[in-house]
């Protein structure tokens, strides 16, 4: 049986806050409702390989469980990856390109591969991430969801006590790991927009009592320069290289 994010989300009390943005709070139950709505609205995506482009962190965070529930292979395509996309789509057998923005699905387009081959019935549920490796040339790295979840702690009782800040984009490995840990443990995930100033991010993290942050050295330097960083009740921090 294939593991899906919605399996974990359904184990969390529906009223528990999951994704907290600057504008609104999404409970686990609301994210589950989004998944049901997307399945009914876009039946053509069921069982197909899809690339997902997000213009902001919040939209991908909200829609990832819904698209994970119906798509087979998910390419979390960075918005700035614009060259040689046909090559990526061909090697990954991508059928549809989905763009999400401002907490909405704004477009779904068939790839040329989809139009020419009409591929059906892909089997392996995988995540694809673009990585530059050591050469600077983007390459696709494939992961099964169960492998990505292997290092997470799936305890929704303890997870209630953890509130994660999402400082990376979800379409990067470090961001996806933070996201999956929150999902697996039923924790809250506080997501500031990429355009939000560091001082406003600190305010957001303080307001919602963020106690876990994984971030780059440069992000930590900026955060520690903000006077109000002492108001964030941190329990766990990690330093990443992205």
C-alpha positions in Angstrom: 0.0 0.0 0.0 1.4 3.4 -1.0 1.9 6.0 1.7 0.2 9.3 1.2 0.3 12.6 3.3 -3.4 12.5 3.7 -3.0 9.2 5.7 -1.1 11.2 8.4 -3.4 14.2 8.2 -6.4 12.1 8.9 -4.8 10.9 12.1 -4.6 14.4 13.6 -7.6 16.0 15.3 -9.3 18.1 12.6 -9.5 21.3 14.6 -5.7 21.3 15.3 -3.9 24.2 13.5 -1.6 23.0 10.8 -0.5 25.8 8.4 -0.4 29.3 9.9 0.3 32.2 7.5 0.3 35.9 8.0 -3.3 36.1 6.8 -5.0 32.9 8.1 -4.9 29.6 9.9 -5.6 26.3 8.2 -6.6 23.4 10.5 -5.8 19.8 9.6 -9.5 19.3 8.9 -9.4 22.2 6.4 -6.4 20.8 4.5 -8.2 17.4 4.3 -11.2 19.3 2.8 -8.9 20.9 0.3 -7.7 17.4 -0.7 -11.3 16.2 -1.2 -12.2 19.3 -3.2 -9.2 19.0 -5.5 -9.9 15.3 -6.2 -13.5 16.1 -7.2 -12.6 19.3 -9.2 -9.6 17.9 -11.1 -10.3 14.1 -11.8 -8.0 14.3 -14.8 -5.0 14.4 -12.5 -5.7 11.1 -10.8 -2.9 8.7 -11.2 -0.7 11.0 -13.3 2.7 12.5 -13.0 2.6 16.3 -12.2 5.0 19.1 -11.9 4.0 21.7 -9.3 5.2 25.3 -9.6 4.4 27.6 -6.6 4.9 31.3 -6.6 4.9 31.4 -2.8 5.6 29.0 0.1 2.1 29.2 1.5 0.3 27.9 -1.6 2.5 24.8 -2.0 2.2 24.1 1.8 -1.6 24.2 1.5 -2.0 22.2 -1.7 0.8 19.6 -1.4 -1.4 17.0 0.5 -4.2 17.4 -2.0 -1.9 16.9 -5.0 0.0 14.1 -3.2 -3.3 12.3 -2.7 -4.1 12.0 -6.4 -0.9 12.4 -8.4 1.6 9.5 -8.7 4.9 11.3 -9.3 5.3 14.9 -8.0 8.1 17.1 -9.4 8.3 20.1 -6.9 9.6 22.5 -9.5 11.3 25.7 -8.4 9.6 28.8 -9.8 13.0 30.0 -11.1 13.7 26.8 -13.1 12.7 28.0 -16.6 15.3 26.5 -18.9 15.2 23.0 -20.4 12.0 22.2 -18.6 10.9 20.0 -21.5 13.9 17.8 -20.9 13.0 17.5 -17.2 9.4 16.7 -18.0 10.4 14.1 -20.6 12.8 12.3 -18.3 10.3 12.3 -15.4 7.3 11.5 -17.7 5.4 14.5 -16.5 1.8 14.7 -17.8 0.6 18.0 -16.3 2.2 21.2 -15.0 0.2 22.7 -12.1 0.8 26.3 -10.9 -0.4 27.4 -7.5 -0.4 31.0 -6.2 -2.2 33.1 -3.6 -3.6 29.9 -2.1 -5.3 28.9 -5.4 -4.7 26.5 -8.3 -4.3 29.1 -11.1 -3.5 26.8 -14.0 -3.2 23.2 -15.1 -1.5 22.5 -18.4 -0.8 19.3 -20.3 2.8 18.8 -21.3 3.8 18.1 -24.8 4.7 14.6 -23.6 1.2 14.1 -22.3 -0.3 15.3 -25.6 1.8 13.0 -27.7 1.9 9.8 -25.6 -1.2 10.0 -23.5 0.6 8.0 -20.8 -1.6 6.3 -18.2 -1.2 4.2 -15.1 2.1 5.3 -13.6 2.8 3.1 -10.6 5.6 4.4 -8.3 4.7 7.2 -6.0 7.7 9.5 -6.0 8.9 13.0 -5.2 11.3 14.7 -7.6 13.4 17.6 -6.5 15.8 19.8 -8.6 19.3 19.8 -7.2 22.4 21.5 -8.7 24.8 19.0 -7.1 28.4 19.9 -7.5 28.3 21.1 -11.1 25.7 23.8 -10.8 23.6 22.1 -13.5 20.2 21.2 -12.2 19.4 17.5 -11.9 16.4 15.5 -10.7 16.7 13.6 -7.5 14.0 11.0 -6.9 12.6 10.0 -3.5 9.8 7.7 -2.4 7.6 9.4 0.2 8.1 6.5 2.7 11.9 7.1 2.4 11.5 10.8 3.0 9.3 10.1 6.1 11.8 7.5 7.5 13.5 10.1 9.7 10.3 11.8 11.0 8.7 11.0 14.3 5.1 10.1 13.9 3.6 10.9 17.3 0.6 13.2 17.2 0.4 13.5 21.0 3.9 14.9 21.3 3.6 16.7 18.1 1.0 19.0 19.6 3.8 20.7 21.6 5.9 21.5 18.5 5.5 24.6 16.3 7.8 24.7 13.4 8.8 27.8 11.3 9.2 27.1 7.6 12.2 29.1 6.5 13.0 27.1 3.4 10.8 26.6 0.3 8.9 23.3 0.3 10.3 22.5 -3.1 13.8 22.2 -1.6 14.9 19.2 0.3 15.4 21.0 3.7 12.0 22.6 3.4 10.3 19.4 2.5 11.9 17.6 5.5 10.5 20.3 7.9 7.1 20.1 6.2 7.0 16.3 6.5 8.0 16.3 10.1 5.2 18.7 10.9 2.7 16.5 9.0 3.9 13.2 10.5 3.7 14.5 14.1 0.6 16.6 13.7 2.5 19.8 14.5 1.8 23.4 13.5 3.8 25.0 10.7 4.2 28.8 10.6 4.8 30.0 7.1 5.9 33.6 6.4 5.9 34.8 2.8 9.3 35.1 1.0 8.7 38.8 0.8 8.2 39.3 4.5 10.9 41.3 6.3 12.9 39.5 9.0 11.4 41.8 11.7 7.9 40.8 10.6 8.9 37.1 10.5 10.2 37.4 14.1 6.8 39.0 15.1 5.0 36.1 13.5 7.1 33.5 15.2 6.8 35.2 18.5 3.0 35.6 18.1 2.5 31.8 17.4 5.2 30.7 19.9 7.4 28.9 17.4 9.8 26.6 19.2 11.5 24.8 16.4 13.5 26.4 13.6 15.7 24.9 10.9 17.5 27.5 8.8 20.6 28.6 7.0 23.5 30.4 8.7 22.6 33.6 6.9 19.0 33.4 8.1 20.1 32.9 11.7 22.4 35.9 11.4 19.5 38.1 10.3 17.1 36.7 12.9 19.6 37.2 15.8 20.1 40.8 14.7 16.4 41.5 15.4 16.0 42.6 19.0 12.7 40.8 19.3 14.2 37.4 18.6 14.4 36.8 22.4 10.6 36.6 22.4 10.6 33.4 20.3 10.4 30.5 22.8 12.9 28.3 21.0 13.5 24.7 22.2 15.2 23.2 19.1 17.2 24.7 16.3 19.2 23.2 13.4 21.6 24.7 11.0 21.3 23.8 7.3 23.3 24.5 4.2 20.7 25.5 1.6 
